[in-house]
């Protein structure tokens, strides 16, 4: 059985850019179309409408809480992808930077996949379309990889 290729489009899965998506254009100019200065209240309304997308406020990083150097901002996408990367590591599909060559730990892989499944179940109905698609497709891929890894481990045990 051929090993499956690694997940290639994690960024597209995370951002939902794998298919065409809509976007919002916001006028941030200091002046109206007539050339008059905009009122501060108008600007505040526009800022509030930017924060709320699809009826939910977006999470923006706090100004006094910067991410450590080299780490992405923590949001749902990065959290789910982090759990997915951990599962791939435990499935032996990613090389551990500290331990060297890939090593399989199927019970830990199953545990991480179960955490993602629980997260999907508990957040059902509260996710954007991109977030729901990300967790659904990631879980599908990880479950297939787990079944293949378990089968190959059973075959190896029988040959010993």
N, C-alpha and C positions, 0 to 999 in steps of 0.2 A: 504494500500500500504506500503510495506516495505521500510525503508530508505536505500538509497544506501550506500555502505561502502565508507570510505574515500579513497582518492587517495593514493595508497600504494607505488608506485615506482616513486616518484618524481625525485630521483637522476638518475635512469635509463633513465627517459624521458629527463632530463636535459643534460645528457652526451651522450645520444644516445647509451648507453651500453645495451639496452634491446635486441639488436640483435648483432651478431658478426660484428665488424668493423675492418678496416685495420689500420695499424700503420706504422710509419716511423722510420727507424733505421739510426742514424747518427753517424759516426765515429768521436769521439772527442779526439782521442789520439794525443799526442804531437809529435809522431814519425810515419813515413810512414811504410808500410809493410816491406820495405828494411832496416829499422832501422835508417834511416836518419831523422833529425829534419824537421818537416813540416815548410813550409814558412808561414809567417803571413798572406799573401794574400790568401792562401788556406783556412786558418782558418776563415777569414772574409767571404769568399764565402760560406762556410758551414753554418756559423751563419745566413747569409742573406737567404739562402735556407730554414733554419728552421723556420724563421719568416713568410715566405710566404707559405701558404697552400691553394691549390685550387685557385690560382691566386689572393688571397686577403691577405693582411697583417693581422696577428693576433694581437689582442689587448693585450699587456702585461702591467701589472701595472707599474707605474712609481716608481723608487726607492725612490724618495722623497715624494711620495704620498701613504703611507701605509694605509691599511684598518683599521678602528677602531677595537679594540680587540673584537673578537667573531663574527665579520661580514664577510661574504664572499666577495671576490673580485667582483666588479660590472662588469658583462658582460651580453650578451644577455640572456643567460639561467637564471641567477639569477634575472634579471629584469622581465622576463616573469613569472617566478615562484612566484615572489613577487606579481605581479598583480593577478595571479591565487589564491594565498593565501588570498588576500584581497577579491576577489570575493567569495571564500568559506566562509570567515568570515561573509560577508554580507548575504549570503544564509543561515546562521545559522548552518553551518556544522562544524565550528571550534569555540572553546571557546575563547572569548576575555579575555586575561590575566588581563585586568583592570576592565572589566564590569562583569566578572563572567560567568554565564551560557550563552549558545549561544542565540543570538538575530537575528531575520531576519530583513533585510532592503532591500527589493526587488528592489526598484528604484536604490539604490547605487550598488547593485549586477549587474543589467542590465547595468548601466553606465560603470562599470569596464569591463564587458564582451564586451561592444561596443568599449572600448579603445583597448582591445586585438585584436578585429576584424579589427579595423582601422590599428593597427600596422602590422597585418598580410598582409593586402592589400597593405600598403605602402612599405613593405619590400619584397614583392613577387619578386622572381628572384635574390635577393641579399643575400639569406640565404644559409647556408650549409644544407645538407640533414637532419642532426640531429636537427638543429634549426627549419627548416620547419616542421618536424615531431612533435617536441615538441609543437609548437604553434597550429598546426592543431589538435592534439589529446587533448590538454588542452582545446581549444575552444569547441570541440565536447562534452567533458565531462561536462564542465561548462554550456553549453546550455541545455543539457539534465537535469542537476540538477536544472537549473532555471525553466524550464517548469514544472518539478515535484513540485518544491516549490510553484510556482504560482497556480497550480491546487489544492494543499493541502490548500493554503491560501483561495482560492475561496470556497472550500468545508467547511472550518471552518467558513467563513463569512455566508454561507447559513444556517448553523446549529445554528447560534446565533439568 
